Amino acid sequence: MDIIIKENYEQMGKYAAKIIASYVKSKPNCVLGLATGGTPISTYRELVRMHREEGLDFSQVKTFNLDEYLGIGIDLNKPYDMDQSYARFMHEELLNHINIKKENVYIPDGLTKDPEKYCQWYEEEIKKAGGIDLQLLGLGCDGHWGFNEPGSSLASRTRVQVLTKQTLDDNYEAFYKKANIERSQMPHFAITMGIGTILEAKNILMIVNGAKKADVVAKCLEGPVTSQITASAIQLHSGNITVVLDEEAASKLQ
Ligand code: F6R
């Protein structure tokens, strides 16, 4: 496992984008696993810059997002309002600004009428695509990957998950409050790739920033592997793992 410590959030994002770009250049039809949240914004900004200024080509790339709130989503063919779907986030932060093909973008459908069947379909699509070459991950304050909250099986697959109070609080502060959405209106369920699904990615790139994640970073990378910190499963992965941290997030590592 390579652990890279960069000075700040912007530098973390630039470094992570460089890693993603090198996969895209070496395998133009690669399959990327993508994350949402505050953490990857600087990474996506840099990828957009590389596309615009350096011609980084996404025309053959396929992407699978980790998760989506259940009960919300967007029809991209219609005007959309202030919903906080991850589909909307991905289009605004990255997908609308690069030359990726619509049919190559997979984001769990939060509006599905049959979540169980949908989750199985999502797993099958990942397999049909040949598996994920590089999975980008953030880290939740409670140690989650995707929405695999504490107690999720480390062998779990794509499924519906109930969100914990901590995740609801974190995501309310980061996104919903700014959009003037009442906390009680937040979705409490999500579709998420499982930890077992994530561990099948050939390569893993985890990015984490900020002092508030320093404790959980140390537990995840240096503590025991436990379903109480589902991202500690990173220690079980046998492919290439790169963890890019800013100095604050790295401050409690031994
Ligand atoms: C989002 C996701 C989550 C986030 C995590 C950190 O797709 O999978 O696990 O990576 O909650 O969120 P931020 O980056 O907002 O701190």
Boltz pocket constraint, residues with backbone or C-beta under 6 A from the ligand:
constraints:
  - pocket:
      binder: B
      contacts: [[A, 34], [A, 35], [A, 36], [A, 37], [A, 38], [A, 39], [A, 40], [A, 66], [A, 67], [A, 137], [A, 138], [A, 139], [A, 140], [A, 141], [A, 144], [A, 145], [A, 146], [A, 147], [A, 174]]
      max_distance: 6.0
